[in-house]
Amino acid sequence: MPRHTVQLLAVLLGMSLHQFATAAPLYKIRDLTPDGYSTSVAYDINSSGDAVGVAGTFASGSLEEAYFLYDHSEETSTVFGVGAVVPHGSFTGSGFREAAINDSGQIAGTARFIGGSPQLRGFIYSGGASGSFTNLGVLPGATATGIRPASDALDINSSGIATGTATSGAGTINNEGDNLDVYKSTASPIVDIDGDITVVTRGDRGRAINDAGLVAGSNESSRATLFDGPMETILLAGTPYASEASVAMDLNDSGMVAGSAIASNDAFIYDSSDSSVTVIPQIGTGNRMNAKAINEEGDVVGHGDRDGGLSGQARGYVYLGEDATSYILEDHILDKTVPAVPGLGDWGTLRTGWGINDSGWIVGNGERRFTGASFPTGRAYLLIPTVVPPNGDINDDGQYTGADFLEWQRGVDTGLYDADDLADWAANYGTTSLQVSIGNVPEPSAAVLLMLAGVAALTVRRS
C-alpha cells in the first residue's frame, strides 16, 4: 500500500500521524521559446528569474539563430542582436554555456559580428531587448597566424566583468596549436589573467567567474583549475581523479566549484573553504554525470545518463546540497501539459539543466513535439519550485473548494502533498483564507468526509 494511502486512512480514522515531509522537489514548467521561433535553449538565469539563451527558426531551408532574453516580470522572451551578430558557442570546445546573465541584466556571449571579423569575439550586451553590444576583441599583440585571434565570453559577474578564453594567434603556421589563455575584462582589449601570452604552450581555459574575480576552468594540462590572477589551484590534486582530464564549469561566491572528471564520467563539487571534493550522486543506473552550474546553496544542475548502456538516455538533473541527492528533473514536473503552446504537445524529456539561481529556479533545454512531427523539438524551459500553501489551500487561490482537491490528487504521488494537507483542506472546506485567519472555520461537512472515505477506498483497491 502506498505510504500516502496509509496516512490518509490514519486521518480518516482519527489516528495520530506524525508530519510527513519529503525533500523531493517539484516544479512548475514554463516554455521560454520566443514567438516565431521553433527551437531554443536557455543557458543562464539571474536572481530576478530573467534568463538568456539561443533560439532558432528554419528559413529558406536553413536554421537561423538569435540570442533571446526572457523577462520574468513580463513573462516574455524577446530576441536581440538580429542583423548585428550571429550566435556561436565557445571556440575551445562544445559542452559549455553559450550565454550568461548577471543580476543587472548584463549578458555575456560569443558571436560573429556581421560586417566585422569573421572570427569569433566575446561580447557584453546590456540595455534589455533593445540594448547594445560591447565587442571584447582579442588579446593585445594577437597576430593573424595559428588559429587566428579569437575570444569567447562564457560568464559575467555582478561587476560586469566577463571571462572566457582567448587566443594570442602566436602560432607560426595555420592550424598550429595556439596559445589559449584565460582573461577577465569589461571592454576591449581584453586582459590576460596571468600575463603569460608569450608562452605558446599555454592552454588555459576560463569558464566562469564569481563576484570576487575568481575564475573556474581548466589549465594547460586539462585539469580543473581555479584561477586567482597568476595563482592556480588544481582542484582534484590528491584525489583518485588527479591523473585524468577534468574541467571546472561554474563557481559560486562562496568559492564552491562544480565540474566534471572526464574519464570517470563523474561530476563533483570542490569547496574552497576546506579543499574538500564531493562526488555528485549518479542519477538512475547510468554511468555518466556532467555538471553545468552551481548556486549559492551548493545545488548543482547538469545532465547524466538515466540508464546504463543505452544511447539517448541523457537527462537533466538537480543535485540538492541540503539532502545530498540527485533528482531527474523530468520526474518532478507538476503538470507537463502547461503552458499550452499551439501545435505543441506535452513536455517530454528534459535533456540538460544549464543554469540555476539561488532560489532554485532552473533553465535548460527539453523536448516537445509539434503536431504530426516525427521527432520532438528542443525547447528552452524554466522550472520554478512549487511551495505547498498553508492550511490546505492547495491551489493557493484563497478558497477551499473542489479545485484544491484536484490539485492535491495531481501532487500527492510525487510527494509534494500528503495526508495532512488533505486533512487541512477538509477542515476548511467551503471557507476562505480570511475566515481561516480569524478562526471562523466550520466542521468538515458530511459530504467531504464521505468523499475522503471514497478516496481512501479507491486508493486501497488500486494498491
Sequence and secondary structure as in RCSB ss.txt:
>XXXX:A:sequence
MPRHTVQLLAVLLGMSLHQFATAAPLYKIRDLTPDGYSTSVAYDINSSGDAVGVAGTFASGSLEEAYFLYDHSEE
TSTVFGVGAVVPHGSFTGSGFREAAINDSGQIAGTARFIGGSPQLRGFIYSGGASGSFTNLGVLPGATATGIRPA
SDALDINSSGIATGTATSGAGTINNEGDNLDVYKSTASPIVDIDGDITVVTRGDRGRAINDAGLVAGSNESSRAT
LFDGPMETILLAGTPYASEASVAMDLNDSGMVAGSAIASNDAFIYDSSDSSVTVIPQIGTGNRMNAKAINEEGDV
VGHGDRDGGLSGQARGYVYLGEDATSYILEDHILDKTVPAVPGLGDWGTLRTGWGINDSGWIVGNGERRFTGASF
PTGRAYLLIPTVVPPNGDINDDGQYTGADFLEWQRGVDTGLYDADDLADWAANYGTTSLQVSIGNVPEPSAAVLL
MLAGVAALTVRRS
>XXXX:A:secstr
  HHHHHHHHHHTT            EEEEE   TT SEEEEEEE TTS EEEEEEEEETTEEEEEEEEEETTTT
EEEEE TTTEEEE  TT SSS SEEE TT  EEEEEEETTS SS EEEEEESGGG EEEE    TT  SSTT SE
E   EE TTS EEEEEE    SSTT    EEEEEESSSS  BSSS TT TT B EEEEE TT  EEEE TTS EE
EEETTEEEETTTTSTTTTS EEEEEE TT EEEEEETTTTEEEEEETTTTEEEE    TT S EEEEEE TTS E
EEEEESSTT TT EEEEEEETTTTEEEEGGGGBS TT S  TTEEEEEEEEEEEEE TT  EEEEEEEEETT SS
 EEEEEEEEE    GGG TT SSB SHHHHHHHHHHHTTTSS HHHHHHHHHHTT BHHHHHTT      HHHHH
HHHHHHHHHHHH 
